[in-house]
Amino acid sequence: MFQAVLKEVVENTEGGIATLLMDFEGIPVDSYSKPGAAFDITTIGAEFSVVLKSIQRAAEMLDAGNAAEIAIQAEKVTTLIRVVNNSYFVAFSMTPDANIGKARYLLRTKVPVLLKELA
């Protein structure tokens, strides 16, 4: 079930490369990558899980509320991270010229589906 949702996000976003459901400890639950993807989404998720935990702690210390979404734009790949709950997040990697607005929308609307399946 998870992979179908993850695939839908990638395939319905122009420039989508791969997406991943992962826990905050860096353990992947499921993923989907387009064939020949230049980046390993599991490695991206594991590396950014550390950064995400730091961002969450900083937001908490600033009394800013829970971090819900983070975007990392690099020269060759843009990664959008959306928090699912206290234990899981979704990471979505795309080309730098991808439609990030549509990616944000799809992740925001698919998180409740993933959350329901995690219960």
N, CA, C and O atoms as a DFTB+ gen file, in Angstrom:
476 C
 N C O
     1  1       0.811      -1.197       0.000
     2  2       0.000       0.000       0.000
     3  2       0.862       1.272       0.000
     4  3       0.577       2.220      -0.731
     5  1       1.902       1.283       0.814
     6  2       2.753       2.477       0.886
     7  2       3.361       2.796      -0.473
     8  3       3.373       3.950      -0.902
     9  1       3.871       1.755      -1.155
    10  2       4.571       2.003      -2.411
    11  2       3.640       2.592      -3.465
    12  3       4.075       3.412      -4.274
    13  1       2.386       2.198      -3.475
    14  2       1.437       2.752      -4.445
    15  2       1.271       4.257      -4.236
    16  3       1.223       5.017      -5.203
    17  1       1.184       4.679      -2.995
    18  2       1.052       6.108      -2.686
    19  2       2.338       6.841      -3.045
    20  3       2.293       7.916      -3.643
    21  1       3.481       6.269      -2.686
    22  2       4.769       6.891      -2.985
    23  2       4.982       7.012      -4.496
    24  3       5.468       8.033      -4.981
    25  1       4.619       5.975      -5.224
    26  2       4.751       5.992      -6.686
    27  2       3.859       7.077      -7.292
    28  3       4.271       7.780      -8.215
    29  1       2.655       7.209      -6.779
    30  2       1.724       8.216      -7.294
    31  2       2.308       9.627      -7.169
    32  3       2.160      10.444      -8.078
    33  1       2.961       9.906      -6.058
    34  2       3.568      11.227      -5.856
    35  2       4.655      11.475      -6.898
    36  3       4.697      12.541      -7.511
    37  1       5.531      10.496      -7.099
    38  2       6.633      10.649      -8.058
    39  2       6.105      10.777      -9.484
    40  3       6.507      11.675     -10.224
    41  1       5.212       9.881      -9.859
    42  2       4.738       9.848     -11.242
    43  2       3.851      11.034     -11.600
    44  3       3.726      11.377     -12.775
    45  1       3.238      11.662     -10.610
    46  2       2.350      12.792     -10.886
    47  2       3.009      14.152     -10.689
    48  3       2.340      15.184     -10.726
    49  1       4.314      14.149     -10.482
    50  2       5.066      15.400     -10.366
    51  2       6.123      15.424     -11.456
    52  3       7.021      14.583     -11.479
    53  1       6.014      16.376     -12.347
    54  2       7.025      16.504     -13.392
    55  2       8.375      16.755     -12.728
    56  3       8.520      17.680     -11.928
    57  1       9.363      15.924     -13.067
    58  2      10.683      16.052     -12.468
    59  2      10.868      15.182     -11.236
    60  3      11.941      15.194     -10.631
    61  1       9.840      14.425     -10.849
    62  2       9.948      13.541      -9.694
    63  2      10.953      12.435      -9.940
    64  3      10.997      11.873     -11.035
    65  1      11.760      12.115      -8.947
    66  2      12.778      11.067      -9.060
    67  2      12.446       9.889      -8.153
    68  3      12.382       8.749      -8.611
    69  1      12.234      10.162      -6.863
    70  2      12.018       9.078      -5.906
    71  2      11.391       9.615      -4.633
    72  3      11.502      10.800      -4.319
    73  1      10.735       8.730      -3.910
    74  2      10.164       9.108      -2.624
    75  2      10.276       7.947      -1.644
    76  3      10.423       6.789      -2.036
    77  1      10.202       8.284      -0.373
    78  2      10.518       7.325       0.680
    79  2       9.716       7.619       1.932
    80  3       9.533       8.777       2.305
    81  1       9.237       6.565       2.579
    82  2       8.646       6.666       3.910
    83  2       9.668       6.078       4.868
    84  3      10.082       4.930       4.707
    85  1      10.078       6.856       5.863
    86  2      11.158       6.442       6.754
    87  2      10.839       6.861       8.184
    88  3      10.123       7.837       8.412
    89  1      11.379       6.110       9.147
    90  2      11.231       6.554      10.532
    91  2      12.385       7.491      10.883
    92  3      13.368       7.584      10.148
    93  1      12.254       8.177      12.005
    94  2      13.254       9.176      12.378
    95  2      14.595       8.580      12.783
    96  3      15.567       9.310      12.975
    97  1      14.652       7.282      12.912
    98  2      15.923       6.614      13.210
    99  2      16.678       6.262      11.925
   100  3      17.783       5.723      11.984
   101  1      16.088       6.563      10.771
   102  2      16.747       6.296       9.499
   103  2      16.436       4.930       8.924
   104  3      17.137       4.465       8.025
   105  1      15.392       4.275       9.427
   106  2      15.006       2.951       8.918
   107  2      13.885       3.127       7.900
   108  3      12.817       3.636       8.239
   109  1      14.117       2.710       6.650
   110  2      13.090       2.878       5.618
   111  2      11.922       1.906       5.808
   112  3      12.118       0.745       6.166
   113  1      10.719       2.395       5.564
   114  2       9.524       1.559       5.590
   115  2       9.224       1.071       4.181
   116  3       8.998      -0.119       3.961
   117  1       9.224       2.004       3.223
   118  2       9.003       1.667       1.820
   119  2       9.488       2.832       0.967
   120  3       9.644       3.951       1.456
   121  1       9.723       2.558      -0.306
   122  2      10.195       3.608      -1.204
   123  2       9.788       3.288      -2.631
   124  3       9.390       2.169      -2.956
   125  1       9.900       4.311      -3.471
   126  2       9.694       4.145      -4.906
   127  2      10.677       5.058      -5.621
   128  3      10.797       6.235      -5.283
   129  1      11.378       4.516      -6.607
   130  2      12.296       5.301      -7.433
   131  2      12.012       5.015      -8.899
   132  3      11.721       3.880      -9.277
   133  1      12.099       6.054      -9.721
   134  2      12.000       5.843     -11.156
   135  2      13.203       5.018     -11.596
   136  3      14.285       5.152     -11.024
   137  1      13.028       4.171     -12.599
   138  2      14.175       3.396     -13.096
   139  2      15.310       4.326     -13.524
   140  3      15.082       5.340     -14.185
   141  1      16.520       3.971     -13.144
   142  2      17.689       4.761     -13.510
   143  2      17.870       6.027     -12.698
   144  3      18.611       6.922     -13.105
   145  1      17.203       6.117     -11.554
   146  2      17.327       7.310     -10.703
   147  2      18.791       7.530     -10.338
   148  3      19.497       6.597      -9.953
   149  1      19.233       8.776     -10.464
   150  2      20.647       9.108     -10.219
   151  2      20.995       9.162      -8.738
   152  3      22.171       9.134      -8.377
   153  1      19.983       9.237      -7.876
   154  2      20.220       9.353      -6.440
   155  2      19.518       8.220      -5.707
   156  3      18.425       7.806      -6.092
   157  1      20.146       7.724      -4.653
   158  2      19.560       6.674      -3.823
   159  2      18.707       7.330      -2.741
   160  3      19.234       7.968      -1.830
   161  1      17.399       7.173      -2.844
   162  2      16.481       7.831      -1.918
   163  2      16.673       7.349      -0.486
   164  3      16.436       8.117       0.447
   165  1      17.092       6.113      -0.282
   166  2      17.308       5.608       1.075
   167  2      18.472       6.331       1.741
   168  3      18.401       6.681       2.919
   169  1      19.532       6.551       0.993
   170  2      20.676       7.296       1.526
   171  2      20.292       8.742       1.810
   172  3      20.665       9.298       2.842
   173  1      19.552       9.343       0.898
   174  2      19.092      10.721       1.098
   175  2      18.260      10.805       2.381
   176  3      18.474      11.689       3.211
   177  1      17.319       9.886       2.532
   178  2      16.464       9.888       3.725
   179  2      17.248       9.690       5.003
   180  3      17.002      10.377       5.995
   181  1      18.189       8.762       4.995
   182  2      18.985       8.488       6.198
   183  2      19.815       9.712       6.586
   184  3      19.888      10.064       7.763
   185  1      20.432      10.354       5.612
   186  2      21.253      11.532       5.900
   187  2      20.408      12.699       6.392
   188  3      20.784      13.387       7.342
   189  1      19.269      12.921       5.749
   190  2      18.432      14.050       6.133
   191  2      17.631      13.789       7.403
   192  3      17.123      14.733       8.008
   193  1      17.506      12.530       7.822
   194  2      16.796      12.257       9.079
   195  2      17.533      12.907      10.252
   196  3      16.906      13.375      11.203
   197  1      18.859      12.931      10.180
   198  2      19.665      13.572      11.216
   199  2      19.400      15.081      11.222
   200  3      19.222      15.686      12.279
   201  1      19.377      15.663      10.049
   202  2      19.120      17.102       9.913
   203  2      17.704      17.423      10.387
   204  3      17.484      18.419      11.076
   205  1      16.762      16.586      10.021
   206  2      15.376      16.807      10.402
   207  2      15.199      16.802      11.918
   208  3      14.461      17.625      12.460
   209  1      15.865      15.887      12.595
   210  2      15.789      15.852      14.058
   211  2      16.350      17.138      14.659
   212  3      15.800      17.658      15.631
   213  1      17.431      17.651      14.096
   214  2      18.015      18.909      14.584
   215  2      17.063      20.079      14.357
   216  3      16.919      20.942      15.222
   217  1      16.426      20.109      13.218
   218  2      15.468      21.177      12.911
   219  2      14.287      21.102      13.873
   220  3      13.811      22.128      14.358
   221  1      13.821      19.904      14.142
   222  2      12.705      19.755      15.079
   223  2      13.086      20.243      16.477
   224  3      12.294      20.914      17.138
   225  1      14.293      19.906      16.923
   226  2      14.746      20.374      18.237
   227  2      14.850      21.896      18.267
   228  3      14.464      22.530      19.249
   229  1      15.369      22.475      17.194
   230  2      15.501      23.934      17.131
   231  2      14.127      24.599      17.157
   232  3      13.937      25.587      17.867
   233  1      13.183      24.085      16.409
   234  2      11.830      24.649      16.400
   235  2      11.199      24.551      17.786
   236  3      10.509      25.467      18.233
   237  1      11.445      23.435      18.452
   238  2      10.921      23.243      19.807
   239  2      11.554      24.243      20.779
   240  3      10.857      24.848      21.594
   241  1      12.878      24.412      20.688
   242  2      13.575      25.346      21.575
   243  2      13.118      26.786      21.351
   244  3      13.083      27.581      22.289
   245  1      12.773      27.116      20.123
   246  2      12.297      28.460      19.794
   247  2      10.816      28.639      20.091
   248  3      10.261      29.722      19.909
   249  1      10.183      27.564      20.549
   250  2       8.747      27.565      20.828
   251  2       7.969      27.950      19.569
   252  3       6.978      28.678      19.634
   253  1       8.440      27.445      18.411
   254  2       7.823      27.751      17.123
   255  2       6.785      26.713      16.714
   256  3       6.126      26.874      15.687
   257  1       6.627      25.653      17.499
   258  2       5.716      24.579      17.131
   259  2       6.480      23.491      16.385
   260  3       7.691      23.578      16.185
   261  1       5.753      22.487      15.990
   262  2       6.371      21.347      15.308
   263  2       6.736      21.691      13.872
   264  3       5.966      22.346      13.169
   265  1       7.904      21.251      13.440
   266  2       8.303      21.408      12.036
   267  2       7.458      20.449      11.209
   268  3       7.349      19.270      11.546
   269  1       6.863      20.944      10.135
   270  2       5.988      20.114       9.308
   271  2       6.606      19.781       7.951
   272  3       6.360      18.712       7.393
   273  1       7.415      20.711       7.425
   274  2       7.948      20.522       6.078
   275  2       9.285      21.223       5.948
   276  3       9.480      22.324       6.462
   277  1      10.198      20.571       5.253
   278  2      11.520      21.135       5.005
   279  2      11.860      20.885       3.542
   280  3      11.608      19.798       3.022
   281  1      12.429      21.882       2.879
   282  2      12.882      21.723       1.499
   283  2      14.376      22.003       1.444
   284  3      14.857      22.994       1.993
   285  1      15.099      21.118       0.777
   286  2      16.540      21.280       0.606
   287  2      16.809      21.343      -0.899
   288  3      16.595      20.368      -1.619
   289  1      17.276      22.495      -1.357
   290  2      17.586      22.643      -2.774
   291  2      19.088      22.587      -2.952
   292  3      19.826      23.423      -2.430
   293  1      19.524      21.594      -3.695
   294  2      20.935      21.470      -4.037
   295  2      21.062      21.675      -5.553
   296  3      20.066      21.786      -6.268
   297  1      22.282      21.721      -6.007
   298  2      22.526      21.969      -7.431
   299  2      21.885      20.911      -8.327
   300  3      21.348      21.240      -9.385
   301  1      21.936      19.633      -7.909
   302  2      21.476      18.543      -8.773
   303  2      20.167      17.896      -8.341
   304  3      19.566      17.144      -9.108
   305  1      19.722      18.181      -7.123
   306  2      18.492      17.546      -6.644
   307  2      17.838      18.429      -5.582
   308  3      18.518      19.065      -4.777
   309  1      16.524      18.454      -5.599
   310  2      15.747      19.120      -4.569
   311  2      15.032      18.033      -3.782
   312  3      14.429      17.137      -4.374
   313  1      15.091      18.100      -2.457
   314  2      14.410      17.113      -1.618
   315  2      13.438      17.834      -0.706
   316  3      13.794      18.773       0.006
   317  1      12.211      17.371      -0.747
   318  2      11.152      17.906       0.086
   319  2      10.836      16.854       1.146
   320  3      10.608      15.689       0.820
   321  1      10.823      17.262       2.406
   322  2      10.542      16.345       3.505
   323  2       9.278      16.817       4.199
   324  3       9.143      17.989       4.550
   325  1       8.360      15.891       4.389
   326  2       7.093      16.182       5.077
   327  2       6.970      15.229       6.260
   328  3       7.084      14.015       6.091
   329  1       6.741      15.760       7.435
   330  2       6.577      14.955       8.633
   331  2       5.195      14.302       8.597
   332  3       4.190      14.967       8.346
   333  1       5.160      12.986       8.852
   334  2       3.903      12.238       8.873
   335  2       3.336      12.244      10.291
   336  3       2.161      12.549      10.494
   337  1       4.173      11.906      11.264
   338  2       3.798      11.940      12.683
   339  2       5.080      11.998      13.505
   340  3       6.138      12.317      12.964
   341  1       5.011      11.702      14.780
   342  2       6.201      11.783      15.635
   343  2       7.255      10.735      15.320
   344  3       8.383      10.827      15.805
   345  1       6.904       9.741      14.515
   346  2       7.834       8.652      14.227
   347  2       8.298       8.574      12.777
   348  3       9.359       8.013      12.504
   349  1       7.524       9.126      11.840
   350  2       7.799       8.920      10.418
   351  2       7.784      10.224       9.620
   352  3       7.160      11.212      10.010
   353  1       8.490      10.191       8.492
   354  2       8.470      11.294       7.540
   355  2       8.541      10.738       6.125
   356  3       8.911       9.584       5.910
   357  1       8.178      11.582       5.169
   358  2       8.280      11.248       3.751
   359  2       9.328      12.174       3.148
   360  3       9.301      13.382       3.381
   361  1      10.248      11.608       2.376
   362  2      11.232      12.395       1.633
   363  2      10.959      12.197       0.146
   364  3      10.761      11.073      -0.314
   365  1      10.950      13.292      -0.594
   366  2      10.659      13.251      -2.030
   367  2      11.752      14.018      -2.757
   368  3      11.903      15.225      -2.569
   369  1      12.510      13.316      -3.588
   370  2      13.582      13.941      -4.361
   371  2      13.125      14.174      -5.789
   372  3      12.439      13.348      -6.391
   373  1      13.528      15.327      -6.313
   374  2      13.125      15.707      -7.665
   375  2      14.219      16.538      -8.315
   376  3      15.149      16.993      -7.649
   377  1      14.098      16.725      -9.594
   378  2      15.061      17.562     -10.300
   379  2      14.892      19.008      -9.836
   380  3      13.811      19.390      -9.388
   381  1      15.949      19.813      -9.937
   382  2      15.857      21.208      -9.474
   383  2      14.778      22.033     -10.178
   384  3      14.282      23.009      -9.615
   385  1      14.414      21.650     -11.399
   386  2      13.395      22.396     -12.137
   387  2      11.996      21.803     -11.988
   388  3      11.079      22.208     -12.704
   389  1      11.817      20.863     -11.083
   390  2      10.521      20.210     -10.871
   391  2       9.508      21.202     -10.305
   392  3       9.863      22.272      -9.810
   393  1       8.263      20.819     -10.391
   394  2       7.176      21.638      -9.881
   395  2       7.041      21.394      -8.377
   396  3       6.300      20.507      -7.954
   397  1       7.753      22.176      -7.580
   398  2       7.770      21.962      -6.127
   399  2       6.407      22.266      -5.497
   400  3       6.056      21.679      -4.474
   401  1       5.654      23.158      -6.088
   402  2       4.316      23.448      -5.574
   403  2       3.410      22.233      -5.658
   404  3       2.689      21.920      -4.710
   405  1       3.447      21.557      -6.783
   406  2       2.647      20.348      -6.938
   407  2       3.153      19.251      -6.008
   408  3       2.361      18.504      -5.435
   409  1       4.477      19.156      -5.858
   410  2       5.063      18.159      -4.951
   411  2       4.581      18.410      -3.529
   412  3       4.199      17.472      -2.830
   413  1       4.594      19.648      -3.102
   414  2       4.125      19.997      -1.756
   415  2       2.658      19.623      -1.578
   416  3       2.267      19.066      -0.552
   417  1       1.857      19.935      -2.587
   418  2       0.428      19.610      -2.534
   419  2       0.210      18.097      -2.436
   420  3      -0.554      17.627      -1.592
   421  1       0.879      17.349      -3.297
   422  2       0.705      15.889      -3.283
   423  2       1.138      15.279      -1.960
   424  3       0.449      14.409      -1.426
   425  1       2.265      15.720      -1.427
   426  2       2.694      15.186      -0.128
   427  2       1.690      15.540       0.965
   428  3       1.333      14.696       1.788
   429  1       1.241      16.781       0.968
   430  2       0.293      17.212       1.994
   431  2      -1.006      16.396       1.935
   432  3      -1.581      16.075       2.975
   433  1      -1.464      16.065       0.734
   434  2      -2.717      15.315       0.610
   435  2      -2.533      13.815       0.799
   436  3      -3.494      13.119       1.128
   437  1      -1.332      13.304       0.599
   438  2      -1.089      11.860       0.748
   439  2      -0.665      11.461       2.156
   440  3      -0.784      10.291       2.522
   441  1      -0.175      12.404       2.950
   442  2       0.243      12.077       4.320
   443  2      -0.905      11.448       5.118
   444  3      -0.664      10.468       5.822
   445  1      -2.143      11.963       5.045
   446  2      -3.220      11.298       5.800
   447  2      -3.458       9.844       5.367
   448  3      -3.829       9.007       6.190
   449  1      -3.250       9.548       4.098
   450  2      -3.394       8.173       3.599
   451  2      -2.309       7.294       4.224
   452  3      -2.591       6.193       4.698
   453  1      -1.081       7.780       4.222
   454  2       0.027       7.025       4.834
   455  2      -0.198       6.853       6.332
   456  3       0.035       5.778       6.885
   457  1      -0.646       7.904       6.970
   458  2      -0.896       7.856       8.417
   459  2      -1.946       6.798       8.763
   460  3      -1.807       6.065       9.743
   461  1      -2.983       6.733       7.954
   462  2      -4.042       5.736       8.166
   463  2      -3.487       4.313       8.055
   464  3      -3.857       3.431       8.831
   465  1      -2.597       4.102       7.082
   466  2      -1.996       2.784       6.885
   467  2      -1.006       2.423       7.989
   468  3      -0.806       1.243       8.279
   469  1      -0.395       3.416       8.598
   470  2       0.567       3.176       9.681
   471  2      -0.131       2.777      10.983
   472  3       0.467       2.140      11.849
   473  1      -1.404       3.161      11.107
   474  2      -2.159       2.892      12.354
   475  2      -2.480       1.426      12.548
   476  3      -3.104       1.057      13.543
